[in-house]
């Protein structure tokens, strides 16, 4: 479980950094706060989604292992990647739209 937290935090932070960087870049271009949130999701949302789907599938493949520890690792990591994706594409834009940066 110690490995799971470090792996998932790394994946989630990577996607979060990409989304926030895109938001700040668009904001510096003079767009309104709402436009920056929508444009940043449109700009990096597909990449984050493809990355998360690929990783989740990879972890769920590990879940079909005959070794119970690997099976649990794959299931927990796969579900966590999906949770990180939800957080980055649904929760983070909502938080960015509420707080003026």
Secondary structure, 3 states (H helix, E strand, C coil): CHHHHHHHHHHHHHHHHHHHHHHHHHHHCCCCHHHHHHHHHHHHHHHHHHHHHHHHHHHHHHCCCCCHHHHHHHHHHHHHHHHHHHHHHHHHHHHHHHCCC
